[in-house]
Amino acid sequence: MSDPTAAPDPWRGFRGVMAATLILEAIVVLLALPVVHVVGGGLSPVSLTYLLGLALLLLLFTGIQGRPWAIWANLALQLVLIAGFVVYPAVGIMGLVFATVWGLIAHFRAEVLRRQ
């Protein structure tokens, strides 16, 4: 049976937080579709492909959160979202907000590593 005195794995919860953040980010990117369509002057094939492709990529990245390099891949993905200024400025601003969130998550990761 399981050992009741075993300490909980901090990385399991941390991976869950990172995956949940990516799912939330994918939902926000998908919610940008009607905004770009109505306020941004319409969805071009390029902007539609960019937003749908980015949302799919965010969802696919939830599966790699157990890898040691996942946090850096997540931060690199934020650069792709920040490039959304080309599609519509609000998409780029979302990228800046989520880049800040991922910077904070990277800081928390460094703290957990330091304390081990």
N, CA, C and O atoms as CSV, one atom per row, in Angstrom:
chain,resi,resn,atom,element,x,y,z
A,1,MET,N,N,0.844,-1.178,0.000
A,1,MET,CA,C,0.000,0.000,0.000
A,1,MET,C,C,0.888,1.240,0.000
A,1,MET,O,O,2.115,1.138,0.000
A,2,SER,N,N,0.278,2.370,0.000
A,2,SER,CA,C,1.046,3.606,-0.033
A,2,SER,C,C,1.527,3.974,1.363
A,2,SER,O,O,0.907,3.632,2.370
A,3,ASP,N,N,2.641,4.675,1.393
A,3,ASP,CA,C,3.233,5.108,2.654
A,3,ASP,C,C,2.575,6.418,3.083
A,3,ASP,O,O,2.721,7.424,2.389
A,4,PRO,N,N,1.850,6.433,4.214
A,4,PRO,CA,C,1.154,7.655,4.624
A,4,PRO,C,C,2.098,8.766,5.064
A,4,PRO,O,O,1.681,9.920,5.162
A,5,THR,N,N,3.362,8.444,5.332
A,5,THR,CA,C,4.296,9.474,5.782
A,5,THR,C,C,5.081,10.093,4.631
A,5,THR,O,O,5.868,11.014,4.850
A,6,ALA,N,N,4.882,9.607,3.419
A,6,ALA,CA,C,5.607,10.148,2.269
A,6,ALA,C,C,5.152,11.580,1.995
A,6,ALA,O,O,3.962,11.895,2.025
A,7,ALA,N,N,6.131,12.430,1.730
A,7,ALA,CA,C,5.827,13.832,1.443
A,7,ALA,C,C,5.187,13.944,0.063
A,7,ALA,O,O,5.541,13.190,-0.844
A,8,PRO,N,N,4.258,14.867,-0.106
A,8,PRO,CA,C,3.636,15.036,-1.424
A,8,PRO,C,C,4.655,15.573,-2.432
A,8,PRO,O,O,5.576,16.310,-2.080
A,9,ASP,N,N,4.469,15.190,-3.665
A,9,ASP,CA,C,5.358,15.623,-4.740
A,9,ASP,C,C,4.985,17.046,-5.156
A,9,ASP,O,O,3.905,17.251,-5.711
A,10,PRO,N,N,5.860,18.051,-4.898
A,10,PRO,CA,C,5.509,19.430,-5.272
A,10,PRO,C,C,5.444,19.625,-6.781
A,10,PRO,O,O,4.747,20.520,-7.261
A,11,TRP,N,N,6.164,18.796,-7.534
A,11,TRP,CA,C,6.186,18.957,-8.983
A,11,TRP,C,C,4.899,18.493,-9.634
A,11,TRP,O,O,4.527,18.987,-10.699
A,12,ARG,N,N,4.217,17.549,-9.008
A,12,ARG,CA,C,2.944,17.089,-9.572
A,12,ARG,C,C,1.934,18.239,-9.587
A,12,ARG,O,O,1.272,18.478,-10.597
A,13,GLY,N,N,1.822,18.934,-8.486
A,13,GLY,CA,C,0.920,20.081,-8.425
A,13,GLY,C,C,1.372,21.205,-9.338
A,13,GLY,O,O,0.550,21.890,-9.947
A,14,PHE,N,N,2.679,21.393,-9.430
A,14,PHE,CA,C,3.210,22.455,-10.274
A,14,PHE,C,C,2.914,22.185,-11.746
A,14,PHE,O,O,2.561,23.098,-12.493
A,15,ARG,N,N,3.061,20.918,-12.160
A,15,ARG,CA,C,2.718,20.556,-13.544
A,15,ARG,C,C,1.237,20.801,-13.810
A,15,ARG,O,O,0.858,21.230,-14.900
A,16,GLY,N,N,0.410,20.529,-12.816
A,16,GLY,CA,C,-1.021,20.778,-12.958
A,16,GLY,C,C,-1.335,22.250,-13.121
A,16,GLY,O,O,-2.199,22.626,-13.914
A,17,VAL,N,N,-0.631,23.086,-12.367
A,17,VAL,CA,C,-0.828,24.537,-12.487
A,17,VAL,C,C,-0.420,25.010,-13.879
A,17,VAL,O,O,-1.113,25.824,-14.489
A,18,MET,N,N,0.698,24.504,-14.377
A,18,MET,CA,C,1.149,24.925,-15.710
A,18,MET,C,C,0.174,24.464,-16.790
A,18,MET,O,O,-0.137,25.223,-17.708
A,19,ALA,N,N,-0.310,23.229,-16.689
A,19,ALA,CA,C,-1.267,22.727,-17.678
A,19,ALA,C,C,-2.577,23.511,-17.610
A,19,ALA,O,O,-3.162,23.839,-18.643
A,20,ALA,N,N,-3.036,23.810,-16.399
A,20,ALA,CA,C,-4.278,24.577,-16.245
A,20,ALA,C,C,-4.121,25.987,-16.802
A,20,ALA,O,O,-5.060,26.531,-17.382
A,21,THR,N,N,-2.954,26.577,-16.631
A,21,THR,CA,C,-2.708,27.912,-17.181
A,21,THR,C,C,-2.748,27.877,-18.706
A,21,THR,O,O,-3.280,28.793,-19.333
A,22,LEU,N,N,-2.196,26.841,-19.297
A,22,LEU,CA,C,-2.244,26.713,-20.755
A,22,LEU,C,C,-3.674,26.531,-21.255
A,22,LEU,O,O,-4.048,27.088,-22.287
A,23,ILE,N,N,-4.471,25.754,-20.529
A,23,ILE,CA,C,-5.877,25.567,-20.920
A,23,ILE,C,C,-6.628,26.890,-20.826
A,23,ILE,O,O,-7.397,27.237,-21.722
A,24,LEU,N,N,-6.404,27.625,-19.744
A,24,LEU,CA,C,-7.037,28.936,-19.589
A,24,LEU,C,C,-6.608,29.870,-20.718
A,24,LEU,O,O,-7.422,30.610,-21.269
A,25,GLU,N,N,-5.342,29.827,-21.048
A,25,GLU,CA,C,-4.836,30.678,-22.118
A,25,GLU,C,C,-5.464,30.311,-23.464
A,25,GLU,O,O,-5.783,31.194,-24.260
A,26,ALA,N,N,-5.641,29.018,-23.721
A,26,ALA,CA,C,-6.284,28.581,-24.966
A,26,ALA,C,C,-7.727,29.079,-25.031
A,26,ALA,O,O,-8.192,29.503,-26.088
A,27,ILE,N,N,-8.433,29.026,-23.904
A,27,ILE,CA,C,-9.815,29.524,-23.866
A,27,ILE,C,C,-9.847,31.017,-24.168
A,27,ILE,O,O,-10.702,31.481,-24.922
A,28,VAL,N,N,-8.921,31.767,-23.584
A,28,VAL,CA,C,-8.875,33.215,-23.815
A,28,VAL,C,C,-8.559,33.508,-25.285
A,28,VAL,O,O,-9.143,34.419,-25.872
A,29,VAL,N,N,-7.652,32.754,-25.874
A,29,VAL,CA,C,-7.331,32.953,-27.294
A,29,VAL,C,C,-8.557,32.661,-28.157
A,29,VAL,O,O,-8.832,33.391,-29.109
A,30,LEU,N,N,-9.288,31.605,-27.834
A,30,LEU,CA,C,-10.507,31.303,-28.600
A,30,LEU,C,C,-11.575,32.375,-28.404
A,30,LEU,O,O,-12.341,32.665,-29.323
A,31,LEU,N,N,-11.627,32.962,-27.212
A,31,LEU,CA,C,-12.582,34.050,-26.983
A,31,LEU,C,C,-12.189,35.321,-27.733
A,31,LEU,O,O,-13.007,36.229,-27.880
A,32,ALA,N,N,-10.962,35.393,-28.203
A,32,ALA,CA,C,-10.538,36.538,-29.007
A,32,ALA,C,C,-11.094,36.469,-30.428
A,32,ALA,O,O,-11.114,37.480,-31.129
A,33,LEU,N,N,-11.545,35.295,-30.860
A,33,LEU,CA,C,-12.087,35.160,-32.222
A,33,LEU,C,C,-13.243,36.122,-32.495
A,33,LEU,O,O,-13.188,36.854,-33.482
A,34,PRO,N,N,-14.297,36.152,-31.655
A,34,PRO,CA,C,-15.380,37.098,-31.949
A,34,PRO,C,C,-14.956,38.558,-31.809
A,34,PRO,O,O,-15.492,39.428,-32.495
A,35,VAL,N,N,-14.006,38.825,-30.934
A,35,VAL,CA,C,-13.534,40.211,-30.773
A,35,VAL,C,C,-12.831,40.669,-32.043
A,35,VAL,O,O,-13.099,41.761,-32.545
A,36,VAL,N,N,-11.946,39.852,-32.554
A,36,VAL,CA,C,-11.235,40.208,-33.783
A,36,VAL,C,C,-12.223,40.303,-34.945
A,36,VAL,O,O,-12.068,41.153,-35.821
A,37,HIS,N,N,-13.234,39.439,-34.957
A,37,HIS,CA,C,-14.220,39.450,-36.038
A,37,HIS,C,C,-15.060,40.725,-36.025
A,37,HIS,O,O,-15.259,41.348,-37.068
A,38,VAL,N,N,-15.549,41.114,-34.853
A,38,VAL,CA,C,-16.471,42.253,-34.771
A,38,VAL,C,C,-15.725,43.580,-34.677
A,38,VAL,O,O,-16.019,44.512,-35.425
A,39,VAL,N,N,-14.772,43.669,-33.769
A,39,VAL,CA,C,-14.108,44.945,-33.497
A,39,VAL,C,C,-12.879,45.141,-34.378
A,39,VAL,O,O,-12.556,46.265,-34.762
A,40,GLY,N,N,-12.212,44.070,-34.687
A,40,GLY,CA,C,-10.946,44.168,-35.408
A,40,GLY,C,C,-11.067,44.241,-36.911
A,40,GLY,O,O,-10.050,44.180,-37.602
A,41,GLY,N,N,-12.242,44.365,-37.438
A,41,GLY,CA,C,-12.392,44.495,-38.880
A,41,GLY,C,C,-12.556,43.183,-39.615
A,41,GLY,O,O,-12.420,43.137,-40.838
A,42,GLY,N,N,-12.843,42.132,-38.901
A,42,GLY,CA,C,-13.096,40.848,-39.550
A,42,GLY,C,C,-11.925,39.888,-39.437
A,42,GLY,O,O,-10.777,40.278,-39.221
A,43,LEU,N,N,-12.262,38.629,-39.592
A,43,LEU,CA,C,-11.253,37.575,-39.532
A,43,LEU,C,C,-10.764,37.266,-40.942
A,43,LEU,O,O,-11.538,36.824,-41.791
A,44,SER,N,N,-9.507,37.496,-41.180
A,44,SER,CA,C,-8.919,37.077,-42.451
A,44,SER,C,C,-8.506,35.614,-42.307
A,44,SER,O,O,-8.429,35.106,-41.189
A,45,PRO,N,N,-8.243,34.940,-43.406
A,45,PRO,CA,C,-7.767,33.552,-43.283
A,45,PRO,C,C,-6.484,33.448,-42.447
A,45,PRO,O,O,-6.282,32.464,-41.736
A,46,VAL,N,N,-5.627,34.460,-42.536
A,46,VAL,CA,C,-4.376,34.446,-41.765
A,46,VAL,C,C,-4.660,34.585,-40.277
A,46,VAL,O,O,-4.117,33.831,-39.469
A,47,SER,N,N,-5.513,35.549,-39.902
A,47,SER,CA,C,-5.792,35.751,-38.479
A,47,SER,C,C,-6.566,34.571,-37.893
A,47,SER,O,O,-6.337,34.188,-36.746
A,48,LEU,N,N,-7.475,33.999,-38.672
A,48,LEU,CA,C,-8.218,32.829,-38.197
A,48,LEU,C,C,-7.280,31.641,-37.981
A,48,LEU,O,O,-7.364,30.953,-36.964
A,49,THR,N,N,-6.393,31.408,-38.939
A,49,THR,CA,C,-5.427,30.311,-38.812
A,49,THR,C,C,-4.490,30.546,-37.635
A,49,THR,O,O,-4.171,29.616,-36.895
A,50,TYR,N,N,-4.051,31.786,-37.464
A,50,TYR,CA,C,-3.159,32.124,-36.348
A,50,TYR,C,C,-3.830,31.830,-35.009
A,50,TYR,O,O,-3.242,31.162,-34.159
A,51,LEU,N,N,-5.046,32.319,-34.815
A,51,LEU,CA,C,-5.722,32.151,-33.524
A,51,LEU,C,C,-6.090,30.691,-33.256
A,51,LEU,O,O,-5.879,30.192,-32.151
A,52,LEU,N,N,-6.636,30.009,-34.256
A,52,LEU,CA,C,-6.991,28.598,-34.055
A,52,LEU,C,C,-5.745,27.727,-33.877
A,52,LEU,O,O,-5.729,26.822,-33.043
A,53,GLY,N,N,-4.715,28.001,-34.654
A,53,GLY,CA,C,-3.469,27.242,-34.530
A,53,GLY,C,C,-2.803,27.458,-33.185
A,53,GLY,O,O,-2.274,26.519,-32.589
A,54,LEU,N,N,-2.826,28.693,-32.705
A,54,LEU,CA,C,-2.236,28.989,-31.399
A,54,LEU,C,C,-3.014,28.309,-30.284
A,54,LEU,O,O,-2.419,27.764,-29.354
A,55,ALA,N,N,-4.338,28.335,-30.369
A,55,ALA,CA,C,-5.153,27.662,-29.349
A,55,ALA,C,C,-4.872,26.161,-29.349
A,55,ALA,O,O,-4.764,25.550,-28.286
A,56,LEU,N,N,-4.753,25.570,-30.526
A,56,LEU,CA,C,-4.437,24.140,-30.611
A,56,LEU,C,C,-3.051,23.850,-30.040
A,56,LEU,O,O,-2.864,22.867,-29.323
A,57,LEU,N,N,-2.090,24.697,-30.356
A,57,LEU,CA,C,-0.738,24.529,-29.835
A,57,LEU,C,C,-0.713,24.634,-28.310
A,57,LEU,O,O,-0.017,23.868,-27.643
A,58,LEU,N,N,-1.466,25.576,-27.766
A,58,LEU,CA,C,-1.546,25.716,-26.306
A,58,LEU,C,C,-2.116,24.454,-25.670
A,58,LEU,O,O,-1.627,23.993,-24.639
A,59,LEU,N,N,-3.146,23.903,-26.286
A,59,LEU,CA,C,-3.741,22.677,-25.745
A,59,LEU,C,C,-2.787,21.493,-25.874
A,59,LEU,O,O,-2.725,20.652,-24.977
A,60,LEU,N,N,-2.050,21.417,-26.969
A,60,LEU,CA,C,-1.089,20.325,-27.142
A,60,LEU,C,C,0.060,20.427,-26.140
A,60,LEU,O,O,0.585,19.411,-25.685
A,61,PHE,N,N,0.443,21.648,-25.802
A,61,PHE,CA,C,1.537,21.843,-24.849
A,61,PHE,C,C,1.175,21.370,-23.446
A,61,PHE,O,O,2.068,21.166,-22.623
A,62,THR,N,N,-0.101,21.190,-23.155
A,62,THR,CA,C,-0.456,20.677,-21.823
A,62,THR,C,C,0.104,19.278,-21.614
A,62,THR,O,O,0.313,18.863,-20.475
A,63,GLY,N,N,0.347,18.555,-22.683
A,63,GLY,CA,C,0.857,17.195,-22.577
A,63,GLY,C,C,2.350,17.091,-22.329
A,63,GLY,O,O,2.838,16.003,-22.022
A,64,ILE,N,N,3.094,18.185,-22.452
A,64,ILE,CA,C,4.549,18.117,-22.264
A,64,ILE,C,C,4.995,18.731,-20.942
A,64,ILE,O,O,6.191,18.944,-20.741
A,65,GLN,N,N,4.083,19.013,-20.059
A,65,GLN,CA,C,4.444,19.730,-18.839
A,65,GLN,C,C,5.316,18.929,-17.880
A,65,GLN,O,O,5.853,19.491,-16.926
A,66,GLY,N,N,5.464,17.646,-18.112
A,66,GLY,CA,C,6.343,16.839,-17.276
A,66,GLY,C,C,7.808,16.922,-17.692
A,66,GLY,O,O,8.682,16.434,-16.975
A,67,ARG,N,N,8.080,17.525,-18.824
A,67,ARG,CA,C,9.457,17.637,-19.317
A,67,ARG,C,C,10.186,18.762,-18.587
A,67,ARG,O,O,9.559,19.753,-18.213
A,68,PRO,N,N,11.489,18.632,-18.377
A,68,PRO,CA,C,12.227,19.681,-17.661
A,68,PRO,C,C,12.301,20.997,-18.436
A,68,PRO,O,O,12.489,22.053,-17.832
A,69,TRP,N,N,12.160,20.954,-19.737
A,69,TRP,CA,C,12.248,22.156,-20.558
A,69,TRP,C,C,10.883,22.774,-20.852
A,69,TRP,O,O,10.796,23.729,-21.624
A,70,ALA,N,N,9.836,22.255,-20.259
A,70,ALA,CA,C,8.475,22.713,-20.577
A,70,ALA,C,C,8.265,24.184,-20.243
A,70,ALA,O,O,7.614,24.901,-21.003
A,71,ILE,N,N,8.802,24.640,-19.124
A,71,ILE,CA,C,8.585,26.041,-18.729
A,71,ILE,C,C,9.179,26.982,-19.775
A,71,ILE,O,O,8.611,28.036,-20.057
A,72,TRP,N,N,10.326,26.602,-20.353
A,72,TRP,CA,C,10.959,27.451,-21.360
A,72,TRP,C,C,10.185,27.398,-22.675
A,72,TRP,O,O,10.104,28.398,-23.387
A,73,ALA,N,N,9.625,26.257,-22.994
A,73,ALA,CA,C,8.774,26.157,-24.184
A,73,ALA,C,C,7.517,27.008,-24.003
A,73,ALA,O,O,7.059,27.656,-24.944
A,74,ASN,N,N,6.964,27.002,-22.787
A,74,ASN,CA,C,5.783,27.817,-22.503
A,74,ASN,C,C,6.107,29.301,-22.628
A,74,ASN,O,O,5.313,30.071,-23.169
A,75,LEU,N,N,7.272,29.700,-22.128
A,75,LEU,CA,C,7.674,31.105,-22.248
A,75,LEU,C,C,7.903,31.484,-23.713
A,75,LEU,O,O,7.554,32.590,-24.126
A,76,ALA,N,N,8.479,30.585,-24.492
A,76,ALA,CA,C,8.679,30.863,-25.919
A,76,ALA,C,C,7.342,30.989,-26.643
A,76,ALA,O,O,7.200,31.783,-27.573
A,77,LEU,N,N,6.376,30.205,-26.212
A,77,LEU,CA,C,5.049,30.269,-26.817
A,77,LEU,C,C,4.398,31.635,-26.572
A,77,LEU,O,O,3.560,32.081,-27.355
A,78,GLN,N,N,4.788,32.282,-25.490
A,78,GLN,CA,C,4.236,33.610,-25.211
A,78,GLN,C,C,4.707,34.629,-26.233
A,78,GLN,O,O,3.999,35.591,-26.529
A,79,LEU,N,N,5.907,34.421,-26.776
A,79,LEU,CA,C,6.393,35.315,-27.830
A,79,LEU,C,C,5.517,35.214,-29.074
A,79,LEU,O,O,5.293,36.201,-29.773
A,80,VAL,N,N,5.029,34.008,-29.338
A,80,VAL,CA,C,4.111,33.816,-30.471
A,80,VAL,C,C,2.808,34.569,-30.216
A,80,VAL,O,O,2.240,35.164,-31.131
A,81,LEU,N,N,2.339,34.541,-28.972
A,81,LEU,CA,C,1.105,35.252,-28.643
A,81,LEU,C,C,1.318,36.765,-28.677
A,81,LEU,O,O,0.443,37.504,-29.130
A,82,ILE,N,N,2.474,37.229,-28.200
A,82,ILE,CA,C,2.766,38.667,-28.249
A,82,ILE,C,C,2.824,39.142,-29.702
A,82,ILE,O,O,2.468,40.284,-29.991
A,83,ALA,N,N,3.263,38.290,-30.606
A,83,ALA,CA,C,3.287,38.639,-32.031
A,83,ALA,C,C,1.880,38.853,-32.572
A,83,ALA,O,O,1.719,39.323,-33.698
A,84,GLY,N,N,0.867,38.517,-31.793
A,84,GLY,CA,C,-0.517,38.737,-32.183
A,84,GLY,C,C,-0.886,40.201,-32.320
A,84,GLY,O,O,-1.995,40.512,-32.754
A,85,PHE,N,N,0.018,41.117,-31.961
A,85,PHE,CA,C,-0.219,42.537,-32.216
A,85,PHE,C,C,-0.505,42.759,-33.696
A,85,PHE,O,O,-1.218,43.695,-34.057
A,86,VAL,N,N,0.047,41.906,-34.554
A,86,VAL,CA,C,-0.168,42.020,-35.998
A,86,VAL,C,C,-1.625,41.720,-36.343
A,86,VAL,O,O,-2.204,42.366,-37.217
A,87,VAL,N,N,-2.220,40.733,-35.653
A,87,VAL,CA,C,-3.611,40.356,-35.905
A,87,VAL,C,C,-4.551,41.418,-35.355
A,87,VAL,O,O,-5.430,41.910,-36.063
A,88,TYR,N,N,-4.359,41.765,-34.095
A,88,TYR,CA,C,-5.183,42.766,-33.419
A,88,TYR,C,C,-4.440,43.154,-32.145
A,88,TYR,O,O,-3.958,42.269,-31.439
A,89,PRO,N,N,-4.330,44.428,-31.827
A,89,PRO,CA,C,-3.540,44.839,-30.661
A,89,PRO,C,C,-3.956,44.179,-29.343
A,89,PRO,O,O,-3.105,43.914,-28.495
A,90,ALA,N,N,-5.236,43.915,-29.163
A,90,ALA,CA,C,-5.681,43.293,-27.911
A,90,ALA,C,C,-5.112,41.883,-27.755
A,90,ALA,O,O,-4.892,41.429,-26.632
A,91,VAL,N,N,-4.875,41.195,-28.855
A,91,VAL,CA,C,-4.279,39.855,-28.794
A,91,VAL,C,C,-2.839,39.966,-28.298
A,91,VAL,O,O,-2.402,39.154,-27.483
A,92,GLY,N,N,-2.114,40.947,-28.773
A,92,GLY,CA,C,-0.752,41.168,-28.294
A,92,GLY,C,C,-0.714,41.551,-26.828
A,92,GLY,O,O,0.190,41.147,-26.097
A,93,ILE,N,N,-1.701,42.336,-26.397
A,93,ILE,CA,C,-1.781,42.706,-24.976
A,93,ILE,C,C,-2.057,41.469,-24.132
A,93,ILE,O,O,-1.505,41.322,-23.042
A,94,MET,N,N,-2.911,40.579,-24.634
A,94,MET,CA,C,-3.124,39.299,-23.931
A,94,MET,C,C,-1.802,38.557,-23.798
A,94,MET,O,O,-1.524,37.947,-22.766
A,95,GLY,N,N,-0.995,38.613,-24.839
A,95,GLY,CA,C,0.313,37.970,-24.799
A,95,GLY,C,C,1.200,38.555,-23.725
A,95,GLY,O,O,1.913,37.822,-23.039
A,96,LEU,N,N,1.167,39.867,-23.569
A,96,LEU,CA,C,1.964,40.507,-22.517
A,96,LEU,C,C,1.471,40.108,-21.130
A,96,LEU,O,O,2.272,39.870,-20.226
A,97,VAL,N,N,0.155,40.035,-20.967
A,97,VAL,CA,C,-0.407,39.633,-19.669
A,97,VAL,C,C,-0.004,38.196,-19.342
A,97,VAL,O,O,0.448,37.912,-18.233
A,98,PHE,N,N,-0.169,37.298,-20.303
A,98,PHE,CA,C,0.182,35.901,-20.046
A,98,PHE,C,C,1.694,35.708,-19.925
A,98,PHE,O,O,2.137,34.813,-19.206
A,99,ALA,N,N,2.488,36.520,-20.608
A,99,ALA,CA,C,3.943,36.438,-20.430
A,99,ALA,C,C,4.317,36.811,-19.001
A,99,ALA,O,O,5.234,36.229,-18.421
A,100,THR,N,N,3.609,37.779,-18.437
A,100,THR,CA,C,3.837,38.140,-17.035
A,100,THR,C,C,3.464,36.985,-16.119
A,100,THR,O,O,4.188,36.679,-15.172
A,101,VAL,N,N,2.335,36.344,-16.399
A,101,VAL,CA,C,1.912,35.183,-15.600
A,101,VAL,C,C,2.959,34.083,-15.686
A,101,VAL,O,O,3.319,33.493,-14.667
A,102,TRP,N,N,3.453,33.799,-16.887
A,102,TRP,CA,C,4.458,32.743,-17.049
A,102,TRP,C,C,5.785,33.127,-16.420
A,102,TRP,O,O,6.511,32.261,-15.934
A,103,GLY,N,N,6.112,34.407,-16.422
A,103,GLY,CA,C,7.306,34.853,-15.702
A,103,GLY,C,C,7.184,34.586,-14.216
A,103,GLY,O,O,8.146,34.173,-13.569
A,104,LEU,N,N,5.997,34.823,-13.677
A,104,LEU,CA,C,5.747,34.544,-12.264
A,104,LEU,C,C,5.809,33.044,-11.985
A,104,LEU,O,O,6.352,32.628,-10.962
A,105,ILE,N,N,5.263,32.238,-12.877
A,105,ILE,CA,C,5.332,30.783,-12.714
A,105,ILE,C,C,6.794,30.322,-12.764
A,105,ILE,O,O,7.185,29.443,-11.996
A,106,ALA,N,N,7.600,30.901,-13.653
A,106,ALA,CA,C,9.025,30.548,-13.716
A,106,ALA,C,C,9.734,30.928,-12.421
A,106,ALA,O,O,10.620,30.209,-11.959
A,107,HIS,N,N,9.343,32.056,-11.837
A,107,HIS,CA,C,9.914,32.463,-10.547
A,107,HIS,C,C,9.542,31.456,-9.460
A,107,HIS,O,O,10.390,31.068,-8.657
A,108,PHE,N,N,8.288,31.037,-9.431
A,108,PHE,CA,C,7.863,30.036,-8.443
A,108,PHE,C,C,8.612,28.722,-8.642
A,108,PHE,O,O,8.971,28.056,-7.671
A,109,ARG,N,N,8.844,28.351,-9.889
A,109,ARG,CA,C,9.597,27.128,-10.180
A,109,ARG,C,C,11.012,27.233,-9.620
A,109,ARG,O,O,11.526,26.285,-9.028
A,110,ALA,N,N,11.635,28.393,-9.812
A,110,ALA,CA,C,12.986,28.596,-9.286
A,110,ALA,C,C,12.995,28.510,-7.761
A,110,ALA,O,O,13.942,27.987,-7.174
A,111,GLU,N,N,11.949,29.019,-7.124
A,111,GLU,CA,C,11.859,28.939,-5.661
A,111,GLU,C,C,11.719,27.499,-5.188
A,111,GLU,O,O,12.347,27.104,-4.206
A,112,VAL,N,N,10.901,26.714,-5.880
A,112,VAL,CA,C,10.736,25.307,-5.502
A,112,VAL,C,C,12.058,24.568,-5.688
A,112,VAL,O,O,12.443,23.762,-4.840
A,113,LEU,N,N,12.754,24.838,-6.789
A,113,LEU,CA,C,14.058,24.208,-7.018
A,113,LEU,C,C,15.060,24.603,-5.938
A,113,LEU,O,O,15.836,23.769,-5.471
A,114,ARG,N,N,15.043,25.856,-5.548
A,114,ARG,CA,C,15.980,26.345,-4.537
A,114,ARG,C,C,15.728,25.690,-3.188
A,114,ARG,O,O,16.676,25.410,-2.454
A,115,ARG,N,N,14.487,25.444,-2.855
A,115,ARG,CA,C,14.136,24.893,-1.545
A,115,ARG,C,C,14.322,23.388,-1.451
A,115,ARG,O,O,14.246,22.830,-0.356
A,116,GLN,N,N,14.560,22.731,-2.551
A,116,GLN,CA,C,14.735,21.273,-2.499
A,116,GLN,C,C,16.147,20.907,-2.141
A,116,GLN,O,O,16.474,19.723,-2.053
